[in-house]
Amino acid sequence: MAPTKSEEEKKAEKQPFPRYGKYQSEIFFKGLKGEKPALSSDPLKLEISAKKVMTANAWGYSFGSSGIGLTTKANREAFNQYRIIPQMLRSCTVRDLRCTLFGRTYPAPVLLAPIGVCGLYHNDAEEAPAKVAGELGIPFILSTAATKSIEDVALANGSDNPRWFQLYWPHDQDITLSLLRRAEASGYEVLVVTLDTWQLSWRSHDIDNAFYPIYMGLGNGIGFTDPVFMKKYECDPKKDMKDASVKWADCMWHGVSHTWAELPFLRKHWKGPIVLKGIQSVDDARLAISHGCEGIIVSNHGGRQVDGAVASLDQLRDIVDAVGSQCTILFDSGIRTGADIFKAIALGAKAVLVGRPYIYGLAHSGDHGVRHVVKGLIADFDLTMGLSGHASLSELNRSSMKFSEFFSRL
């Protein structure tokens, strides 16, 4: 006689959304047949193994930070200052991880961050993570520094799947307009404007390797397929790759700062939501709202732009308190585990961006590696939610954690 199912079990069976934590069981069942994951689920071990499969230049470019890496270190230390307070005997067998951003609902609060030059890590480049994001129904954000074209990545992502376009903002308005029009025509729904990288920082890994991939023809896929850029700057990469590459780099990372007064141009020429990436202060968050932006990403570019800067997580709380009711706030910089996602959302972020980990997966085995990393990260978050007594994102708040500066020193 079959055992009687509890109400919680019956409820779980009727769950209309993915049970991400089951990815763990899938792996265990494969283990019965002698199969083990090709890459580690431990982010620290994944980082170590990624270094082994990458070239020195690729590793330096992906892992490297600004200066001596103090901001990158601060990003991780900030997470350690918060500890989750588990709650027992709660109805949390069924977890609803869904989040709604700009009117569209996603099955989990995770986005794949815009990372350039993906062809440096695998031949499938941006098409691999775009494909995986499409399968999972979560947004893929395409970098302007992509190896592949806007159109090809859209095809890899899938016709009805969510994709956003990240803009490194040129000063040439003709080029900006061309990129925006191409992105809109290819179904990119949200414009993410990166504010903190109009000039590259002092990145010792790349400097020591004398390596700037853009000059070498890597990460120029969008520029080399842009008819306006190619015609206006008289470029022919087949004849002179260096000339075309330098012109594209100078167009994108020009060393000339933009100002708030220029934002209306983007607002005029982009129909969908505009999200500003790189916001680290309350004042800038308020300015973003006053200039008509629908969202902001609290981010320090993963520690790649200003060494010795504040950790993104340290700024999240104040920014949420100041403008959280007026716009959509996302979080970026330092996400490595499910607990990290939990903490960022408990502090008020609607969703998080994950970057380096999926690149490490890409370097190992293309879309297979990306899929394992992203599914594992969401599964970790799902299990953390349940085991801490939470059934939905709406239940996460500051009372779900304990804060102490002492924790970061343990």
N, C-alpha and C positions, 0 to 999 in steps of 0.2 A: 504493500500500500504506500502510495506516494505521500511524503510529508505535507502537511497543510502549509500553504504559503501565508506569510504575514502580510498585513496591509502595506507595509513598506515595500515588500517584494513585488506585490501586485502593482503598486504605484510606479515602481522602477520599470517594470515591463511595458507600461503604457507611456513611458517618457517619450515625448515627440522630438527630442533633440539628442545629439550624440552623447554617449557615455565614454568620455575620453579616457578615463582611468582604466578602461578595459585593454588599452594598448599594452599595459603591463602583463595582463593575462595572455595576450597574444604571443608575447615574447617568451613567457614561461612555457606555453604549450609547444612552441617551436623547440624549446630546450629539451623536451621529451624525445625529440627526433635528432638530438645532437647539434641543433643549430643555435648559434650565438650571434648577437648583433655584430655587424662588421666594425662598428665604432662605438665608443663608450657613451653611456648616458650621463656620466659625470662630466660637468662642464670643464672642470680643471684638467681631467685626463684627456678630454676632447681637444682642448687647447694644445696640450703637449704633443698629441699625435698629429694634429694639423701642422705643426711646425716641421714634423718629419716628412710629411708628404708634399709640402710646398717648397718652392725655390726660396732662396734667401731674400730675394727682392720681394716676392709675393708675401712672405711671412712678415717682413719688415713693414710693408705697406698696410697689411690688414691688422696686425697686432699693435703696431707703433702708435704712440701718442705724441702730444705736444711736449716739448721740453724733456724733462726727466720723468714724466708720467704721474705727477702729483694729482692731477685732476682725475685721471682714470682710477687711481688708488682711492681717492676721496669718494668716488661714486660707489665703490664697493663697501667702503667703511660706513657710508651713510645707511645702507641697508642693514648692516650689523647692529645699528643703534636701536632698531625696532625688533621686538620679539613678539611673536603671535601668542595670544592667550587662548588655548583650546577650551571649548565649551562642550560638556558632555550631555548625553541623553537628549539629543536634539533630533528632529526629523530631517535628516540630511542624506539619506540613501540616494535620493534623486537630487542632482545638482543642475541648476539652470545657469549656464555660463554666458547666456546671450547678452549682447549689448547693442544699443542702437546709436549710430553715429550719423548725423546729418540725414535723418529720416530713413536710413537703411539698417536693418537688423542683421547682425552677424552671430554665428554660433559660439564664438569665443572672443574675449577682449584682447586679441593679439593681432598685430599687423607686422608684416615683414618690412623692415626699415629700408629706406633708399640707400643702397651701397653701390658705388661706382666700380668700374673696371672689373666686373665679375669674370670676364674672359681671362683674367690673370690667374684664376683659380681652377677653371674648368672650361672646356670647349663649349659647353652648352650655355655658359655665362648666365645672363639674367633670365633666359628662357626657362631654366630649371626651377628656380624659386617661384617664378610667375606661375608655372604649371602646378606646383605643389599648393600654392596659395589658392589657386582656382579650385583644385580638388577639395580643399578644406573649407572653402567658402569664406576665407578671410582676405582682407585687402593686401595686395602687393603694391608697394610704392616704387615706381621706376625712377632711378637717378638720371639726371641729365648727363652724367659721366658714364653712361652705359656703353657696353661693347656692342650690343645689338640695337636695332632701330626701334623707335616707338611702335611702329606697326607690327614688327615681328614679335615683339614681346606681348603685344595685345593678342595676337593669334595664339601664342603659347599659353596665355592666361585663360582663354576661352571667352566666347562671345558675350555671355551674360554674367560673367564673374566680376567681382569688385576690384578695381585697380585705380590707383591714384598716380598723379605725376608730380615728381619733385623738380623744382626749377632752381638751378643756379642762374641767377638773374643777370643777363647781359645788360650792358648799357646801350647796346645797339637795339633800338626799338623794333626794327625790321626783323631781326633774328628772334627777339622775344615773341613777337606776334606770330611768326611762323611756327615756333615751338608750341605755343598755346593752341593754335588752330589744328596742328597735327594731333596733339593730345586729345583735344575734344572730338575730332573726327574718328579717333580710334577708341573712343569709349572710356577715357579716363575721367572719373567723376569729380575728383577733388584735386585742387592745386595746392601743393605743399611748397612754400617758398622758404628756402634755406637762407637765413640772414647772416650766419656767422662765418661764411667761407668765401667772401669776396676776394680774400687773399689767403694763401696757405700759411700756416703757422710754421714755426721752427720745429721740424720733425726730425729728430736726430737719426732714427733708423733709416729714413730715406736719404738723408743727407750723407750719412756714412757710406751708403751704397751708391751714391750719386745717381739715384733712381727716381725719375718722375715719369710714370707710365704714360701720361697724356702726350708728352713729347715723343714717345716711342711708338705712337700710333695705337695705344691701348686706351679704351674708354672714350673713343671718338665716334662710336657708331651712330649716335644721333646727329652729330655735326656733319659727318660724311654722307649722310642720307638726307640732309636738309637742302632743298633746292635754292632757297634764298641765300643761305650761307655760302654754298658752293659757288654760286654765280657772283654774288657781291664781292667776295674775297678772292675770286679767280683761283679756286683750289682744284687740284687734281692729285689726290693721294696716290694714284697709280704711277704718276710721273715723279712726284716729289712728296713723299710721305712726311718728311720732317717739316717742310714749309706748311703743308696743310694742318699738321698737328699743332704747330706753334701758333698758327692763326686761330685755331679753335680754342686752344688754351687761353690765349690772350683775350678772346671774346668772352669766355666764361669766368675765368679767375683773373680778372683784370687789375686787381689791386686798387680799384677806385670804389669807395664806399657809396652805398645808396643812402637815401634819407626817407623819413616818414612821408615827406611831401610827394614822393614818387609813387606811393602805393595806389592812389586813385587810377593810375594807368592800368595796373593789373586788374583792379576791380571793374574797370570799364570793359576790358577785353576778355574776361573769364566769366562764364555764366554760372558756374557752380560754386560751391563753398571754397573759400580761401583759408588755408591754415598756415600760420607762421611758425617755422621751426627754428629753435635757437633762443627762445625766450627764457631768461634767467632772473628777471627782476619784476617786481610788482608794477613799477612804473611802466615798463615796456608792455606788460600784459594789458594795462589800462589803455595804453596808446593803441594797441592792436584792436581793442574793442571800439575805440573812438574812430578808427579808420575803417570800420565796417568789416573786419575779418570775423569769420564764423568760428574759428578755432585757433588754438595755439598748441605747440608741442614744447613742453618744458624739457630742454635738452642742452647739453654742452658738447654735442657732437662726439659723445663717447670719450671725452677728454682729449680730442684731437686738435683743438684750436687754441685754447688759452690754458697754459700750464699754471697751476696754483689757483685755479678758479674754484668757486663753490660747487659742491656736488649738486646734481640736478634734484635728487630726492630732498635735499635740505631746503630747496626753494619751493618745492611743490605745494606744501601746506599753505604758505602765505599767499601764493598765487591763487590757489583754490579759494581761499577765504576772500580774496579781493575781487575776483571776476568769475568764479565758478558758476554763478547763477546766470551769467550773461553770455557764456560761450562754451564750446566743447574743449575740455582740457585733456590732452594726451601726454603720456610720459615716455621719455627716451633717455638712454645712457645708463648702462650697467645691468640690464636685465639678464640674468643667467639661470634662474630657477623659478619653479612655481611659487615658492615663498616670496620671491621678489615681486612677482605679478600681484600676489595677494596684498603686499604692503603698499605698493603704488596705488592700487585701487582703493584700499582702505583710507589712504590719505586724500582721495578725491579725484584721481585720474579716471577717465571713462574707459580707457584702454591703454595698452603699452605697445611700444615698438621694440622688436628684437632684431639685432644686427649681427655682430661678429659670430655668435654661435651658428647661425645658419650658413654663414660663409665657410666656417670650418667644416661643416657637413658637406657643403658643395665641393670643397677641395678634396675630400675623401672619395666621394662617389657620385657626384652630380645630383640629380633629383632624388636618388635613393638616400643619399646622405642628408639632404635638406629635409626630406620627409621624416626621417627618423628623428632628427633633432627637433623639428617643430612639433610633431605629434608627441614626442616625449615631454617637451616643455609644457604643452597644454595638459597632458595626462598628469604631470606632476602638480600643476595648479589645481586640477580637478580633485585629485586625491587630498591635497592640502586643504582645500575648501571643506570636503566632507569630514576629514579627520579632526578638523578644528571646530566642527559643529555649525557649518554655514551651508545653506542650500541655494543661495542666489547672490549675485553681486550686490544687490540692494542691502544685504545684511552686513556687508563689510563697512566698517567705519573706524574711527580712531580708537574707540573703546575696545576694538578687536586686538589691540596691541599694547605693549608696554614699551615706553621709551626710556633709554638711559645712555648717556655718553660713555658710560663705563663698559657697555656691551661691546663697543667697537674695538676695545683694547684687549678683549679676551682672545 
